[in-house]
Structure formats: C-alpha cells, structure tokens
C-alpha cells in the first residue's frame, strides 16, 4: 500500500498517534480514537512561535515545557543534553525551514507517513510533523508523503461520490 502522494498540506489538520501498527487497509476506529489536532500540539505551536513570531527555540513551548521534562530521562532526536538539542534545532531544523522556503517541499529522503480515514480525511503519523507545520507557516501548496494505511470505508465514500481521490495526487 505504500505510495508516494502529493497533497495540499493545508488539508492535513490532525495527526494519528501512535501509527506504527497501522498498515495497508485497516478498519476499526483508529481514525476517530487516535486523532490529535495538529495546531494544539507543542511541536506545531513551537514552529509557529519560531517562524511566524520570531521566538528563539529555547522560548518555544516545545523546549520550555516538553523537551525540558523529557531530556532528563531520555535522549531527544539523538541528543542527550539541552545544549546539543538546541544546536540541532538552530542548525538542522532552521536549515530545513530555509530549504522549504527556498525550494518548496521536495520528495527526498524518508517521507512523512500519511493515513486516510473513513471519510477520506488525511492524517499525518508521528514522522514529518516539523515539515508539515513549516509547510503550513509558509503557505506551501504541495506536500509529499507515503500513504501507509487507509480505512476501507474511504473507498466506499469515494465510489458513492463517483469521483477519483481528489485529495491525493501521484505527481506534484
């Protein structure tokens, strides 16, 4: 089922977590019970705080709250100290934002995981949340991901509508 698809990132408003057990065509209520609104997550708010409001990383919700607690018990993004993690954000994450701003989203390297719910709604998994939030902030109209799971009712809904899947397209 893994297929690279292009979508308008503004259409993705929720994440599914955890998503690692969801593959192929899966029924059930995963699209209702595991959904979290992106705009209220610390990561999304922090991307907005950094790139729209100009805050330094250490003053964002992600660092001031979430990472400040977690770094005491586990490495984050491969870093064991807050200093090293901040350095990674000021170099790699800021670099990623600059690249997205200059070039738009490019389907290179590991792509974010996408899931399609019963009503055809598109969700992001646990990977690619930084890039999706950046795409929202920048107002990009193209975002690529790999569809790893789809609810079987999404096919029925699209068939009833007599349309192709208009939300997902195979080419940019």
C-alpha positions in Angstrom: 0.0 0.0 0.0 2.9 2.4 0.5 2.6 5.0 -2.3 4.1 8.5 -2.5 1.4 11.1 -2.9 1.2 14.8 -3.1 -1.3 16.9 -1.3 -2.1 20.4 -0.3 -0.6 20.5 3.3 -3.4 22.8 4.5 -5.8 19.8 4.2 -3.9 17.9 6.9 -5.2 19.1 10.3 -4.8 16.1 12.5 -2.2 13.5 13.4 -2.7 9.9 14.2 -0.6 8.6 17.1 0.7 6.0 17.5 0.6 4.9 13.9 3.2 2.2 13.8 0.7 -0.7 14.0 -1.4 0.7 11.1 -0.6 -0.7 7.7 -2.5 -1.4 4.5 -6.2 -1.4 4.7 -7.5 -1.3 8.3 -10.9 -0.9 9.7 -11.8 0.0 13.2 -12.0 3.3 14.9 -8.3 4.3 14.7 -9.2 7.4 12.6 -11.5 8.6 15.4 -9.8 7.5 18.6 -6.2 8.3 17.8 -6.6 11.7 16.2 -5.0 14.8 17.6 -5.4 18.3 16.3 -2.1 19.5 15.0 -2.5 23.1 15.9 -2.6 22.4 19.6 0.5 20.2 19.8 3.6 21.7 21.3 5.6 20.9 18.2 3.2 22.7 15.9 2.8 25.7 18.3 6.6 25.9 18.5 7.1 26.0 14.8 4.6 28.9 14.6 6.3 30.6 17.6 9.7 30.3 15.9 9.0 31.1 12.3 5.9 33.4 12.5 6.6 35.1 15.8 10.4 35.1 15.8 10.9 33.4 19.2 14.3 31.7 19.9 13.9 28.0 20.2 14.5 27.9 23.9 11.5 30.2 24.5 9.1 28.0 22.5 6.6 25.6 24.2 8.5 22.6 22.9 11.7 23.5 24.7 10.3 25.4 27.7 7.9 22.5 28.6 8.0 19.2 26.7 11.8 18.9 26.0 12.8 20.4 29.3 11.0 17.5 31.1 11.9 14.7 28.6 15.6 15.4 28.3 16.1 14.5 31.9 15.1 10.9 31.3 15.7 10.1 27.6 17.6 11.4 24.6 15.6 13.5 22.1 16.4 13.4 18.4 19.6 11.6 19.4 20.7 14.3 21.8 21.3 13.8 25.5 21.6 17.5 26.5 19.5 20.6 26.0 22.5 22.4 24.6 23.1 19.8 21.9 19.4 19.6 21.1 19.2 23.4 20.8 22.2 23.3 18.5 20.5 20.7 16.3 17.4 22.9 16.1 19.4 26.1 15.3 21.3 24.2 12.5 19.3 21.3 11.1 15.7 22.4 11.8 16.3 26.1 10.9 18.2 24.8 7.8 15.2 22.6 6.9 12.9 25.7 7.1 15.2 27.8 5.0 15.3 25.0 2.4 11.5 24.7 2.3 11.1 28.4 2.0 13.6 28.5 -1.0 12.6 25.3 -2.8 9.2 24.1 -1.5 8.7 20.6 -0.4 10.9 18.0 -2.2 10.1 14.3 -2.1 13.6 13.3 -1.0 14.7 11.1 1.8 12.3 9.5 4.2 8.8 10.9 3.6 6.2 11.6 6.2 3.7 8.8 6.8 0.1 9.6 5.7 -3.1 7.7 6.7 -6.6 8.1 5.2 -9.6 7.9 7.4 -13.1 6.6 6.8 -14.3 9.9 5.4 -11.3 10.4 3.2 -9.6 12.8 5.7 -5.8 12.7 5.5 -3.8 12.4 8.7 0.0 12.5 9.3 1.7 9.9 11.5 4.4 10.6 14.0 7.0 11.4 11.4 7.1 14.7 9.4 5.3 16.9 11.9 8.0 19.6 11.8 7.9 19.7 7.9 4.1 19.8 7.9 4.0 22.7 10.4 6.6 24.5 8.4 4.6 24.0 5.2 1.5 25.5 7.0 3.5 28.5 8.2 5.0 29.1 4.7 1.6 28.6 3.0 3.0 25.9 0.7 0.5 24.2 -1.6 2.4 20.9 -2.1 3.5 18.3 0.5 4.6 14.7 -0.2 4.1 11.7 2.0 3.7 7.9 1.8 0.3 6.5 2.3 0.8 3.6 4.7 -2.8 3.0 5.8 -6.3 3.5 4.6 -9.7 2.9 6.2 -11.8 0.6 3.9 -14.8 3.0 4.2 -12.8 5.7 2.4 -13.0 3.6 -0.8 -16.8 3.3 -0.4 -17.3 7.0 0.2 -15.3 7.9 -2.9 -17.1 5.3 -5.0 -20.5 6.7 -3.9 -19.3 10.2 -4.8 -18.4 8.9 -8.3 -15.0 10.6 -8.1 -11.4 9.7 -8.0 -9.5 10.5 -4.8 -9.2 14.3 -5.4 -7.3 14.9 -2.2 -4.3 12.8 -3.2 -2.4 13.0 -6.4 0.6 11.0 -7.6 2.6 13.8 -9.1 3.4 17.3 -7.9 
